[in-house]
Amino acid sequence: MGCSVLHADAFEDNYIWLVALDQPNNESQRPTIIVDPGDEDPVLEKVARDNLAPIAILCTHHHGDHVGGAAALAREFNIPVYGPRAESISAVTHPLDDGDHLTFPVLGLEFTVMAVPGHTRGHIAYYSPGLLFCGDTLFSAGCGRLFEGTAEQMLDSLSRLAALPEDTLVYCAHEYTAANLRFASTVEPDNRAVLQKINEVTAQRQLNTPTLPSRIGIEKQINPFLRSSLPGVKQAAEAHVGHTLADPLATFTEIRRWKDHFRG
C-alpha cells in the first residue's frame, strides 16, 4: 500500500495537506499526517468524511494560517506536533532543526527537515523522496514574501529546493498559481512553458480544482524566482529598475521587490 496526499480548503486560498495511507477498502481508518493546519474545522470534516486517523502534525512556520488549528487537533487526537525550533509555536511538542529526520513506519515515509528561511526566520520544509511540503517558501511560479528573512536567505533556500530531484511533487500552502503566472509572464513574456502553464491553470481554476502539486522540474521552467541567474530574467529586472544588476542575488532582490507591488 502507498499513500495519497489529500487536501482540506481553509480561509480564502490555503490548502491543508493530509498524507493518508491508501486502504484497499473503506472499513479501516487511514493513518494520516496533517501539514500546516491553520484551522481545525476543515480538517475535522475531512477526517470524518474520509475515515482518517491522524497520527502527527507537521508545521512549517509560525504564521496563524498555518498553525491556528494545531493545538486543537493535537488535543482531539492526542498526537505530536512537529515544527521549527527557531520559531515560537506554542502547539509544537517536537521542535526540529535542519537535517533532522522523521520516520512514520505505518505510512512507509521518512522526512528530512530542511531549513528554508526567508519568508520567516525559522521556516522549515519537509522532504521525502518524491514529496515536498514547503509552506510559504516556494509557490508554483512564485515564492513567499520576505516578512522576516533577507533576499539572500530566500535565494539560498530556493536554491536548496531547486536542487531536489525534478520529479519531486511540490505541495505549497496557497492557491496563488494564477496570479504568480501573470507576473511570470510579465518577466518572461516569451517563455513558452509559462504560457502553456497559464492555459492549464486557467482550465483547472474554471473547474475549481487545485493547481497543486507542482513539480520541481516544472518550477525551474516557469518560476522567475528560480531563474534569476538567466540572462532574460536579469534583463527584465534591469529594464524594470533602470540600471545594471551585478549578480543573481541583485536580480532576485529586484524581482521580489517588483512582485511585491505587482498588480497585473
N, C-alpha and C positions, 0 to 999 in steps of 0.2 A: 504494500500500500504506500502511496505517496501523500503529498499534501496539496491543498488548494489554498490560494490567497483570496479571501472574501473581503468585502468592504461594507462599512456602515457609513452613511452620509451624516455629516454633522455641520451645524451652522450654515453659512452660505455656500462654502466651497471646500470644506475639509473632508478628507477621507480618513476614517479609522480602519486600519488594516487588521484582519484576523486570519492567522495562519492555522488552518484546521486540517486535521488528519482525514484523509479520504476513507470512507467506510463503504463496504460492499452493500450495505442496506442502511436504513434509517433507524434501526432498532437500538443501536448502541450510540451513546454520546460520543462526540468527536473532540478529543483533546485539542485545545486551541490556545495560541498565543495572541494577545491583544497588543497592537502597536499604536502608541500615541492617542490614547482615549481622552479627547478634550471634553467629552460629555458622556456620562454613563448611560443615559436613556436609550440612545440608538443602539448601543452595544447590548443592553439587556434585551431589547426587542429582537435583535439579530440572534442572540444566544438561544432565546426561547424558540424562535421560528425555525432555526437550522439545527436544533438539538446539539448545541456546542457545550463543551465543558472546559472553561478557561483554566489554564494552569500557570500562566505568568503574564505580566505586563511589561512591555519594553517602552521606555520613554527616550526620545532623542534630545529634548531640550526643555527648558523650564516654562515656556510660554503657555498661558492658560488654555489656549485652544488645542493644546497637545497633552496636558496633564490634568485638566479640570475634573475629569471623571475617574482618575486613577485611584484615589483614596476610597471612594465609594465602591468601586468594583473590587478592590483588594479586600475590603471588608465583606462584601457579598459572597465572594468565592473563596476567601481565606487563601490568597495566593501572593507570591512575592512580586515586588515592583522593582525593576532594574532601571537605572538611569545614570547620567553623568555625575561623577564625584565632584567635578569642578563647578557644579551649579546647585543652587538651593531648591530642592524639590522635596517638600515635606513627606510626600507619599512614598518616596524611594526607600526601600528596605535593603537593597543590594547595590551600593554605589560602584561605578565602573570606571576604568581607566583605559586609555589607548592600548590595544594589544590583548586585552582580556578576552577570554573565550567562554561562551555559554553553551552548554550541551543540554539538549532536550531529547533523550533517547526514545521517548514514546512517539515523537514525531520524526525521528531519524535526522535531526537537524543539529548542527553546531554553528554558532555565530561567532565571528570575530568582531570585536569592538574597534571602531576607527574614530579617532579624534578628528573632527572636521569643523574647527572653529571658523567664525566669520559672521554668520547670522547672529549667533550668540557666542560668548567666550568659551563655553564648555560643551558646545554641541557635539554629539556623537552620532555615528551611523552604525548599523548592524549589517554585516555581510556574511552570507552563507553562499557557497558556490551556486551561482545561478540567480541569487536573490539579493537585493539591496534595499534596505529601509533607511532612507536618508533624510527624513523630516523636511526641514526647510532649507537645506544646503543646496541641493541640486533639484531643480524642477525640469520638466520637459520643456526644452527651448529656453530655459531661464535659470536663475539662481536666486537665493534669498537676499533680502536687503541686509545691509551692514548695520545692524542695530547696535552691536556691541564690539564686534571684531574689526579688523582692518582689511583693506583690499588685498594686502599681501597674504594675510591668513586665509582669506577666502579663495584666492587663486591657488594657493598651496593645497587647500582642502579639495577643490575641484579637480586639481591635477591628480591627487591620490585616487579619487573616484574614477576619473577618466582612464586610469591605468588598469582598472579591473577588466576582466575578460569582456569582449564586445557583446557576447550574448547574455550578459547579466541583465536581468529584469530590474527596472528602476521603479520602486514604489515610493514616490514622494507624497506629500501630505495635502496637497491642494490641487484643485482643478483650475490651473492657471494657463493651460497649454495654448488655448486660442489667443489670448491676449499676448502671451510671450511670443507666439509666432508672428503676430503683427509687428512686433518690434524687430524680431529676427529678419523679417523680410525688408524692413527699412534699412538695417545694417548691411544686408547682403541681398539686394533685390534680384540678382541673377542666380541665386542659389536654388538649383532645381529641386534639391532634396527638401528645402523649406517650402517651396511652392506645392510640391506633392503632398507634404505633410499637412499643409493648410487644407487641402481638399479632403484628406482623410478625416481630419479633426472636425471639419465642418459637418461632414456626414454623421460622425459619431455624436456630436452635440445635438444635432437635429433629432436624433433618436434618444437623447438624454442618457447615453451610455458613457462611462468614464473613458477618457483618453489615455488612461494609465492601465498597466505599466508601460513605460518606455523601455528602451534598451540602451546600454552604454554605446554600442556601435552607432545607433541612430542619433544619439545626442552629439556625438563627435561630428556628425554631418550637419546638424541643424541648430546647435546651441551656440550663439555668439560668445558666450562666456567660457566655452571650452575651445574657442578658436581665435583667441586674442593674439596668438603668435603668427597668424596667417596674414599675408600682405593685404588682401582685400579688406579684412576687418580693421587692420591698422589704418588703411587709407580712409575708410569710412569714419573712423573715430577722429582722425586728423582733420577731415573735412568738417566734421561737426564742431570741433573746438577751435579750429582755425590756426593750429600750429603743429609742429612736428612732435611726435611722441617717441621717446627714447627706446622703449623696450616693451615686451608684452605686459609687464605689470602696469606701466603707464597707460597702455591701451585698455587693459581690463578696467582700470580705475575710471577712465573716462566713459567706457561703455556702461559701467554700473551707474555712474552719475547721470548719464543720458537716460537710461531706463527709469531712474527714479522720477524723472519729470516727463516721461513719455506719455502722451495722451492719444496715441494713434488708434 
